[in-house]
Every structure is written in C-alpha cells, then in structure tokens.
Amino acid sequence: MVDIIHRIGIKAPVAQVYNALTSLEGLAHWWTEEVKGETQVGGQIEFSFRTKAGELLGRVVMEVQELNDNKNVRWRCTEGPDEWVGTDITFQLSKQDNQTIVIFGHRNWREAVEGTAHCSMKWATFLLSLREYVETGTGKPSPYDLKIDNWN
C-alpha cells in the first residue's frame, strides 16, 4: 500500500481548522465549491470538480468514518476514480506553539501510479488553500484552485 502524507501549520485555533474540515460550508471554501451531503459519522459527502466553464472534471464520494472533536477526521472513498475507491483521507490535528498542525494522509493506495503523483501535488495545493481559508477567510477551492498540469 502507498500513502500520500503532508504536514502543514495553520495560525488559527484547532476548532476553526476542524470546522473547515467537517462542515459543508468549510469544505466548499478550500477544496471544491460543489459539495453536498451529510457530514456526520456514517454520512456520505459528494465532491464535484468542474472547470470554470462548468465542465465536470471528476466526482468523488466520501463516507465519513471517524470524527473526534478537534483531533481527527477520517473519510473512506466509496465512489470516484478507480485508484481512489477504498482509500482513506485522514486529517490529524494538534496544537503546537501558535499553530494548528495538520497531518494529512491519503492512505491505502494499491500502488504508486502517475495519478498518485498528481494527487500528492494537488493535495498540497488544496492544503495551502485550507490554510489560506482558515487564516484569511478566502481559500482557492476548485474551480479556482492552482492548476498544476494537463489533468486539471
């Protein structure tokens, strides 16, 4: 199994970061504007990614598997690209100095493929969007995210 792992510091209270990860409004401000579903444990959250012109680029559905207030979030991908289905998205939160540290994981890929490399870079840009949203109130969710290659 292959994991994507990133670490980022956000100058904000843990509760504020946790809310950005666990509310539809928060998710829409840093990952993709088009998000719907139920954010409680057992719920399904659907994320759609489009071009600025509205063309659908992709869609994923995450089952919320774990929520520990201000500590961690875990989703399991149930629909989406073949490489994603069955993988887990994790966010571990801790307070260190004047920052909330987020250890992000996109875990349990079957193998390292070109898509893994693309997703690792895209997750890094979206984590920067998360930080920008929490710290300033404005992130860069899809379709306004940083474009990194010909896949987006």
C-alpha positions as CSV (number, residue, x, y, z in Angstrom):
1,M,0.0,0.0,0.0
2,V,1.1,3.6,-0.8
3,D,0.3,6.7,1.3
4,I,0.4,10.4,0.4
5,I,1.3,12.3,3.6
6,H,1.6,16.1,4.1
7,R,2.2,18.3,7.1
8,I,1.1,22.0,7.3
9,G,0.8,24.6,10.1
10,I,-2.2,26.9,10.3
11,K,-2.1,30.0,12.5
12,A,-5.6,29.5,13.9
13,P,-7.3,27.6,16.8
14,V,-7.8,23.9,16.3
15,A,-11.6,24.3,16.5
16,Q,-11.5,26.6,13.5
17,V,-9.5,24.2,11.4
18,Y,-11.7,21.3,12.5
19,N,-14.8,23.2,11.4
20,A,-13.3,23.8,7.9
21,L,-12.8,20.0,7.6
22,T,-16.2,19.0,9.0
23,S,-18.8,21.4,7.6
24,L,-20.1,21.6,4.0
25,E,-19.5,25.4,4.1
26,G,-15.9,25.0,5.3
27,L,-15.1,22.3,2.7
28,A,-16.6,24.5,-0.1
29,H,-14.2,27.3,0.8
30,W,-11.0,25.3,0.4
31,W,-11.5,22.1,-1.6
32,T,-14.3,22.4,-4.1
33,E,-17.2,24.8,-4.3
34,E,-19.6,22.0,-5.2
35,V,-20.1,19.8,-2.1
36,K,-23.2,18.2,-0.7
37,G,-24.2,15.5,1.7
38,E,-24.1,14.6,5.4
39,T,-21.0,15.3,7.4
40,Q,-21.7,13.2,10.5
41,V,-20.2,9.7,11.0
42,G,-21.8,7.3,8.5
43,G,-22.8,10.2,6.2
44,Q,-21.8,10.5,2.6
45,I,-20.2,13.7,1.2
46,E,-20.1,14.2,-2.6
47,F,-17.5,16.5,-4.1
48,S,-17.7,17.5,-7.7
49,F,-14.9,19.2,-9.6
50,R,-15.6,21.4,-12.6
51,T,-13.8,23.8,-15.0
52,K,-14.7,27.5,-14.6
53,A,-16.9,26.9,-17.7
54,G,-18.9,24.2,-15.8
55,E,-17.5,21.1,-17.5
56,L,-17.4,18.2,-15.0
57,L,-13.8,17.0,-14.4
58,G,-14.5,14.5,-11.7
59,R,-16.5,13.5,-8.7
60,V,-15.8,11.6,-5.5
61,V,-18.0,10.4,-2.7
62,M,-16.5,10.0,0.8
63,E,-18.1,8.1,3.7
64,V,-17.4,9.9,7.0
65,Q,-15.8,7.1,9.1
66,E,-14.4,9.0,12.1
67,L,-14.8,12.4,13.8
68,N,-13.0,13.1,17.0
69,D,-13.7,16.7,18.0
70,N,-10.7,18.9,17.3
71,K,-8.4,15.9,16.9
72,N,-9.0,13.9,13.7
73,V,-11.2,13.3,10.7
74,R,-11.3,10.1,8.5
75,W,-13.2,9.5,5.3
76,R,-13.3,6.4,3.0
77,C,-13.7,7.0,-0.7
78,T,-16.7,4.9,-1.9
79,E,-17.0,6.4,-5.4
80,G,-14.6,8.1,-7.8
81,P,-11.6,7.2,-9.8
82,D,-10.7,3.6,-9.6
83,E,-7.4,4.4,-7.8
84,W,-9.3,6.3,-5.1
85,V,-12.0,3.8,-4.3
86,G,-11.2,2.2,-1.0
87,T,-8.6,4.7,0.0
88,D,-8.8,6.8,3.2
89,I,-8.4,10.5,3.7
90,T,-7.2,11.5,7.2
91,F,-6.6,14.7,9.0
92,Q,-4.9,14.6,12.4
93,L,-4.9,17.9,14.3
94,S,-2.7,19.1,17.1
95,K,-1.8,22.5,18.7
96,Q,2.0,23.3,18.5
97,D,3.3,26.7,19.5
98,N,0.9,29.2,17.9
99,Q,-0.3,26.9,15.1
100,T,-2.6,24.0,14.5
101,I,-0.6,21.3,12.8
102,V,-2.5,19.2,10.3
103,I,-1.0,15.8,9.3
104,F,-2.9,14.9,6.2
105,G,-3.0,11.5,4.7
106,H,-4.5,10.0,1.5
107,R,-3.8,6.4,2.5
108,N,-4.0,2.8,1.2
109,W,-3.4,3.3,-2.5
110,R,-3.0,-0.1,-4.1
111,E,0.2,1.1,-5.9
112,A,2.1,4.2,-6.8
113,V,0.9,5.3,-10.2
114,E,1.1,8.6,-12.2
115,G,-2.2,9.5,-10.6
116,T,-0.7,9.2,-7.1
117,A,1.9,11.8,-8.1
118,H,-0.7,14.1,-9.5
119,C,-2.9,13.8,-6.4
120,S,0.0,14.3,-4.0
121,M,0.8,17.7,-5.6
122,K,-2.9,18.6,-5.8
123,W,-3.4,17.8,-2.1
124,A,-0.5,20.0,-1.3
125,T,-2.2,22.9,-3.2
126,F,-5.5,22.3,-1.5
127,L,-3.9,22.2,1.9
128,L,-2.4,25.6,1.2
129,S,-6.0,26.6,0.2
130,L,-7.2,25.3,3.6
131,R,-4.6,27.4,5.4
132,E,-5.4,30.5,3.4
133,Y,-9.2,30.0,4.0
134,V,-8.8,29.5,7.8
135,E,-6.3,32.3,8.2
136,T,-7.8,34.9,5.9
137,G,-11.4,33.8,5.1
138,T,-10.7,33.2,1.4
139,G,-9.3,29.9,0.0
140,K,-8.8,28.7,-3.5
141,P,-11.3,25.8,-4.0
142,S,-12.0,24.2,-7.3
143,P,-12.6,25.6,-9.9
144,Y,-10.3,28.5,-8.7
145,D,-7.5,26.2,-7.5
146,L,-3.9,26.3,-8.6
147,K,-3.7,24.3,-11.9
148,I,-0.6,22.0,-11.9
149,D,-0.7,20.0,-15.1
150,N,-2.8,19.0,-18.0
151,W,-5.2,16.9,-15.9
152,N,-6.9,19.9,-14.4
